[in-house]
């Protein structure tokens, strides 16, 4: 009987999980919470006293702002200290096991501590350089104000986390009622200010090496949004076409957002709150434009085989595992859009037998780029591989293809020496659930049937995917078990989404501040996959890429010419009015669109049978998920699964001392939150978080289909989970959907399925797509490679892996000042749970960040474990 618990007691296993420092052998080391808060009080008090007594001069307004920010930070810190200490004493009760300390409560506390350490670092810099003639009071006041605002919002999140402790049962991370706290969380998210997390504080919780890339992405996003509205007529209805014109125009408007972080934060907040899923589809698909894809291809591993396959949707038979003499028919996908070919990408570092066969070449589709040279040069063919990796890409079920994930897939093909079949499943909202699941399952079965075409002997197969792809790995395995066909030998899911409902959890509170997974964006993607995202039929003009380039060039030249003319005329005649820029832009755009070189507008669509049969196809397919074509070999499945159907509350009842500790931290709804109150109060009297000027537009999630176990595998009954192969989960400690991974691992362990859970620190959701950008993301990607290798080598998922040289602890620094590190007596009961969980959020010895008295620290030369000069903007005017 396999145990779902990962032993991981060895030092190596803890290193793999990013939880132990190899340089400190003397026992579990944790940050002294009291020392951190004491340092915050001291640095704020000392700076406030200095600037309050100094002559104001011309910078009097900025000095007052700086002093007020210091006082406000002190107030927030005094209220946060008992809450943080209280959480540190109880959050280990929600871990997967003592060797893998991770859950949303830990993540929230870690983010708060990180914010405090940034404040201390910035305050120490101000203390050491405030007498310099180059000291900029206004800039540093803006910095402290930004972190003061962030601390205020984090304080609100911790209050909501205390509400979760009050309303949830012991050990459960999700609040599973439709109303109550879930609605409160959505209401607070819609109104709370979020811009402070997207400006100067963008990505402060992540490793410093990734912050510049996040800032670049944020600047690109807001610039793209500004031009998206101007060029929206140049995008097709599906949003699948790469918006070359929008991306090109964004280069000319990005400067102002790089210079002004407050403007960037406000615009980023507006975008995440209001733009629909088609905008995010367009932006996320920028990486698939020819230019960016070519750059990524040049820097990635060169492979011998990289071909797109268009597999026709034809039914075929596969033998049953229980009785190979009996076969089951695998029907082609039909949901929503009817029968259609399935796109797949075959990647292989070596050319293997069968990969250049005429049968496979007949299914190849040209992408318009360079073809694999190995086939034309008659490269020596290697024998078929005993291993095959089937990959499902992420992208929120609405965006990206295998092309976006090519760089790390090529590297995997080389490191593992295996062919990889990556499935380009149909995307929502045009093809919502269960279309993607149908295509992924069909592709998996097709690979089993046609191993000779893929350079595979048919021996061992592993499923791998990230985010939405991780969800599909699990659900495809569940459907394979339902059909009775061969299961994969294991699956590796990186930061998978296992619960697609709007249930609140402590890690999901981080969607308020996460730059890659804001709650409103996540909600739109999930609603689109559920088929409830509004998808109005719009009358749009289809414009070719060449026409868009012509139009953009005309706009650019016209604006330059008009701007120069207006400037000259303003010198000659101060009273002469200037031309309206919007009118000029509109006239040029209309002239370009009406040129004979542009594509004609799409005519209005006539009513067709397609829309009429769309609902029937969807309902029929969902029914097919519940019962198989050959009912004699499969058990009926649930079309829906309510929380009451699942043994979701896994831990045993807590003892009296544990109950007392949890009760001391949990807080009931404050006064004024009675049922029926239109605007209930969610926070203690005297505190109110910062509010946005405009409420976020969050579509309600009212479709029961999100509880379908094939959509939310966390809600699957035990009988379905017991059929799964060994599962390896790699999650991020700061990921808003971390609790999905923790609770899913707990459920698998409860039904005695082999499962491992590996947590990487200080990296954002989607680190696989960032694997080429930093050492930390490469190391995290290597962890996924090792997990896949374990599946191929047939290692027990419950055994600790063999030592390797590729894993390094994902931490910010290797050393910490002595006054911040000790065996914290206040939270000693956590024991080894704390080993390195927050150790990555420390200040290095050089500079003695929190305790150094009178040490001079050049701006930007502070602790590398906290910030980099380019990240905080201390040495540049951009302040970002």
C-alpha positions, 0 to 999 in steps of 0.5 A: 500500500503506497503512502502519499506522504513524501518522506523527505527527511534527508538533507538532500530532499529538503534542499530540493524543496528549497527549504534548508540552508546548506551553510547552517548545520546548527538546527532550524533557524528562523527570523526573529519577528521581534527583531524585525519589528524593532528594527522597523520602529527604530529606523522610522523613529530615527528618520522621523525625528531627524527630518522633523527637526531639520530646516524645511527649506524648498523641500518642506512638502516632501519632508512632511510627506516622508515624516508622515510615511514613517509615522504611518509605517510605525502605526501599521507595524504595531498593529501587525506585530501580534498578528504576524507572531500569532500566525507564526505560531499556528500556520504549521498546522496547515502544512502538507507534512513537517518536512514540506512547510508551505501553505497560504498562511505562511506565504502571507506572513512571508510577504509581510516580513519581506515588505518590512525588510524592504522598509528597513533597508530603505530606511537605513539608506536614508539614514546613511545618505540624508546629509548628502547633497545628492539626496533626493527627499521627494524621491525617497518620500515617494518610496516610503509612501509606496511601501506604507500603502503596501503595508496597509493593504497587507494588514487588510489581507491578514485580517481577512486571513484571520476570518478564514481561520475562524470560518474554516475547519481545522487543516482546511485552506478553502472556504467552501460555502457559496456565500459569506466569506467568499463574497466578502473577499470578492467585494473587498478585492473589487474596492481595495487599492492595488496600484501600490503593488504595481508601481514602485513595489512591483514584485518586491516579494520575489527574488531580486533577479526576477524583478527587472523582468517583471517591471519590463512586463508591466511596462509592456502591458500598460503600453500595450493596453494604451495602443490596444484600444487604438488598434482594436479593429486590427485584431481578429475576433478570436484574438489568436492573431499576434498583434504586431501593430499594437506591439510595435506602437507600444514601444513608442509609449512605454517611456512614460511608464518607465519614468513614472511608476505611480502612473504605471501602477494606476494604469496597471490596476485599471487594466487588471480590473476592467479589460476582458479576456480577449485583451489578455489573450492578445497580450499573452500571445505576444511571445508567439510573434515572429520576432520574439519567437525567433529570438527565443529560438536562437537562445534555446537549445537546437533540436533535430525535430520540431514539427507541427502535426495536424492529426485528423479527428478519426475514431480508433480502438485501444485495448483495455488494460484489464482485458487486452483482448477487448478494445474501447473506441476513442471518439474524436473531440466534438464539444462546441465546435464539432469534429476538427483536427488536433494540433500537436508539436513533436520535439526531439533532440535527436532524429529517431526512427519513425519521426521522418516516416511518410505517414508522419510527414503527411500530417506535418503543417508548415508554420512559415518558418525554417524547417528542421534541417535534420530531415533534409541532410539525412542525419543518422537516425537514433533508435526509438526512445523507451520514454515519451513525454506528453506535454500540456501548456499553460495559459489560463485555458485561454492563451498561448500554444506549444510555441510559447513553451518551446524554449524549455521543452527543447531543453527538456528534450536534450536533458532527458533525451526523449521525444516530447509531444506538446498538444495545442488544445483549443482555447476558451472562450471560443472552445470552453470546457470540455473541449480542451480535455477532449483534445488532450485525452484524444492526443494522449490516446493517439500517442499510445496508438502511434508510438512508432511515428513518434520515435518511441518504443511504447514503454514508459510515458509521462504527462507534464504540464504547468498551470492550466496544463497541470490541471489537464494532466490530472483530468486526462489521467482521470479520464484514461482510468474511466475508459479503462485504457493504459494510464501514464506511468506518472504525471508532473504538474507545475503549479497546477490549478486544481480548484476552478471555483471562486472559493477563498483561501489564504494564498488566493488573498495574494491575488490582490498584489500578484502581478501575474495572477490578479484575481479579476484576470484569474476569474475571467479566465476561469469563467471563459473556460467554464463557458460563462464569460460574455462573448458578444459577437462584435462587428470587427474589421479584419486587417492584414498584418501588412496593412497594420504595419502600413497604418502604424507607419503612417500614424507615426510619420503623420504624428511626427510631421504634425507635431513639428508643424504645430511646434513651428506654428506655435513659435510664429503665432502664439494664438493659432490653434493646433490641430486635433491629434485624435482627429488626425490619427482617426483620419489617417487610420480611416484612409489606411483601412480604406486603401486597396491594400487592406483586407475587406471588412468581414460581412455580417454573419448569417444565422447558421446551424453552428450556433444552434448546435453549440449548446447541444454539443456541449451538453452532450459532451458533458454527459459523455464525461459521466458515462462511457461508450462501453458501460460494461467496462467503466463506472459511471462518473459524476457530471457535477460534484458538490463539496458535500460529496467529498471528504474534504476536511482531512485532518483529525480533530485538533487537541485542546491546545491546538484548538486554543491556539487557532481560536486565539488567532481567528477573529469573527466578523466585526460589528456591522457585518450582520447578515442582510447588511448591504455594506458589511464591515470586514475590518476592526473598528478604526482601520480601513484599507485604501480604496480604489477610485473605480471598482473592479468588474468581476463577473460572477461565477454562477455556473455549477460546471466548475464543480465538475471533477474533470474541471476541478479535480480537487473536488473529485470523489475518492474513487476517482483519485484512487485511480490516478498514477503517481503524482509529482507536484512542483509549486511556488511558495508565493503563488496565489494558487499554492493552496490548490497544490497543498490541498490536492496533495493532502487529498491524494495522500488521504486516499493512499496514492503516491504523491510528492510536493516540492515547493520553490521559494521566491519565484512567481507563478509561471516560472517555467516560461521565465526559465531563461531569465535567471539562475533561480528559474533555471534551478526550479525548472531543473526540479521539474526535469528531475521529477520527470526523470524519476517517472521514467526511471520508475522510482517510487514517488514516496522515496527521496530522490537520489542526490544530484548536483543540479539542485540548489536552494532557492533562497535570496541570500546565504547569510543573515545578521545575528540579531535577526536569526535565532531559535525564536522562542515565541514560535519554537513549537514549529520546530523544523517547519521553519527551516528556511521557509523564511530564511530566504527573506533575509539580509546578508551580512555585508552591510549589517543591514538592520543593526549596523551603526553609522555604516555608510552605504552607497545608494543601491549597494544595500543588501543584495538579498533584499534589493538590487539597485536597478530594482529599487531605482535608487540610482535612477530617476525612474524609481521603479 
